[in-house]
Amino acid sequence: MSEELYQEQIIQWSKKAGNKVHLDNLNCGCTVKNPLCGDRVSVELQVSGGQIKAAAFQIQGCLLSKASTSILNESLKGKTLDQVKKAGADLEHALKSSAGGPECFPDEYRMFYPVRTRKSRHSCVMLPFEAVIKAFSQYIEENSFERNDI
């Protein structure tokens, strides 16, 4: 695998990021910023029954943030908060690990293997996870009465 940071796959995924249409029936959302580089990801979620039913992102950022956002967006539907947290933790672990090769990365994120040696860019890849986890966590906290009443 090439050690080039901006591989063709990353460029192609970043082109899919665009500013998505806003959700009509969102019930949670947030914006997070990367203070190191200025990347900014906003997410809108429609959550029901403890699962993400729909998501929309708006992003201003580098190719890495955009590509990561696009990949995450394609996998969110039907996910619980714990599943999103685990996927984020797995990717973060792969980025921080100095052992192993691309096979240590989740399949859809293998193209980010060269990022592992550029610690300052890890946050670019993780930014969409941060946004989704923050929005989803806030929703659960604000609606905890629903979980306790079931």
C-alpha positions as CSV (number, residue, x, y, z in Angstrom):
1,M,0.0,0.0,0.0
2,S,1.3,3.4,-0.9
3,E,2.4,5.7,1.9
4,E,1.0,8.7,0.0
5,L,-1.4,10.6,2.2
6,Y,-3.9,11.7,-0.4
7,Q,-4.5,8.5,-2.3
8,E,-7.1,8.3,-5.1
9,Q,-9.6,6.5,-2.9
10,I,-9.5,9.4,-0.4
11,I,-9.9,11.9,-3.1
12,Q,-12.9,10.0,-4.5
13,W,-14.5,9.7,-1.1
14,S,-13.9,13.3,-0.4
15,K,-15.8,14.3,-3.5
16,K,-18.9,12.5,-2.2
17,A,-18.9,14.6,1.0
18,G,-20.4,17.8,-0.4
19,N,-22.9,19.6,1.7
20,K,-25.8,17.2,2.1
21,V,-29.4,18.3,2.3
22,H,-30.6,19.2,5.7
23,L,-32.9,16.7,7.4
24,D,-36.6,17.7,7.8
25,N,-37.2,15.6,10.8
26,L,-34.0,15.8,12.7
27,N,-34.1,15.4,16.5
28,C,-30.5,16.0,17.3
29,G,-27.4,17.5,15.8
30,C,-24.2,19.4,16.6
31,T,-21.1,21.0,15.1
32,V,-17.5,20.1,16.1
33,K,-14.4,21.9,15.1
34,N,-10.8,20.8,14.9
35,P,-8.8,23.5,16.6
36,L,-5.6,22.4,15.0
37,C,-6.6,22.9,11.4
38,G,-10.0,24.6,11.4
39,D,-12.0,21.6,9.9
40,R,-15.6,21.8,10.9
41,V,-18.2,19.1,10.7
42,S,-22.0,19.6,11.4
43,V,-24.2,16.6,11.7
44,E,-28.0,16.3,11.8
45,L,-29.5,13.0,13.0
46,Q,-32.9,11.5,13.1
47,V,-32.9,9.0,16.0
48,S,-35.7,6.6,16.9
49,G,-35.8,3.5,19.0
50,G,-32.1,4.0,19.9
51,Q,-31.0,3.8,16.3
52,I,-30.0,6.3,13.7
53,K,-32.7,6.5,11.0
54,A,-31.1,9.2,8.9
55,A,-28.1,11.5,8.9
56,A,-26.9,14.6,7.0
57,F,-23.6,16.3,7.2
58,Q,-22.2,19.7,6.3
59,I,-18.4,19.8,6.2
60,Q,-15.7,22.4,5.7
61,G,-12.4,20.6,5.9
62,C,-9.6,18.8,4.3
63,L,-9.7,15.8,2.1
64,L,-9.2,13.5,5.1
65,S,-12.2,14.9,7.0
66,K,-14.4,14.8,3.9
67,A,-13.5,11.3,3.0
68,S,-14.0,10.0,6.6
69,T,-17.3,11.8,6.8
70,S,-18.5,10.2,3.5
71,I,-17.6,6.7,4.6
72,L,-19.2,7.2,8.0
73,N,-22.4,8.6,6.5
74,E,-22.9,5.5,4.3
75,S,-22.7,3.2,7.4
76,L,-24.8,5.1,10.0
77,K,-28.3,4.0,9.2
78,G,-29.6,1.5,11.8
79,K,-26.6,2.0,14.1
80,T,-26.8,2.5,17.9
81,L,-24.6,4.8,19.9
82,D,-22.6,1.9,21.1
83,Q,-22.0,0.7,17.6
84,V,-20.8,4.1,16.5
85,K,-18.6,4.4,19.5
86,K,-17.0,1.0,18.8
87,A,-16.4,1.8,15.2
88,G,-14.8,5.1,16.2
89,A,-12.6,3.4,18.8
90,D,-11.5,0.7,16.4
91,L,-10.4,3.3,13.8
92,E,-8.7,5.5,16.5
93,H,-6.8,2.4,17.8
94,A,-5.7,1.5,14.3
95,L,-4.5,5.1,13.7
96,K,-2.5,5.1,16.9
97,S,-1.0,1.7,16.6
98,S,2.5,1.4,15.3
99,A,2.2,-2.4,14.9
100,G,0.6,-4.2,11.9
101,G,-0.2,-3.0,8.4
102,P,-3.3,-1.8,6.6
103,E,-5.1,-5.0,7.6
104,C,-5.3,-3.7,11.2
105,F,-7.7,-1.0,9.9
106,P,-11.5,-1.5,9.5
107,D,-12.0,-2.5,5.8
108,E,-13.6,0.7,4.7
109,Y,-10.9,2.8,6.4
110,R,-7.8,1.0,5.1
111,M,-7.0,3.9,2.8
112,F,-6.2,5.9,6.0
113,Y,-3.3,3.7,6.8
114,P,-0.7,6.3,5.8
115,V,-2.3,8.8,8.3
116,R,-1.1,6.7,11.3
117,T,2.4,8.3,11.0
118,R,0.9,11.8,11.0
119,K,-0.5,12.2,14.4
120,S,-1.7,15.8,13.8
121,R,-4.0,14.4,11.1
122,H,-5.7,11.7,13.2
123,S,-8.2,14.3,14.4
124,C,-9.2,15.1,10.8
125,V,-10.2,11.4,10.3
126,M,-11.9,11.2,13.6
127,L,-13.9,14.5,13.4
128,P,-17.1,13.0,12.0
129,F,-17.2,10.3,14.6
130,E,-16.8,13.0,17.3
131,A,-19.8,14.9,15.8
132,V,-22.1,11.9,15.6
133,I,-21.2,10.6,19.1
134,K,-21.6,14.0,20.6
135,A,-25.0,14.6,19.0
136,F,-26.3,11.1,19.7
137,S,-25.1,11.2,23.3
138,Q,-26.8,14.6,23.9
139,Y,-30.0,13.2,22.5
140,I,-29.9,10.2,24.8
141,E,-29.1,12.4,27.8
142,E,-31.9,14.8,27.0
143,N,-34.4,12.0,26.4
144,S,-33.3,9.6,29.2
145,F,-36.9,9.6,30.6
146,E,-37.9,7.7,27.5
147,R,-35.4,4.9,28.2
148,N,-36.3,4.7,31.9
149,D,-40.1,4.5,31.2
150,I,-39.9,1.5,28.9
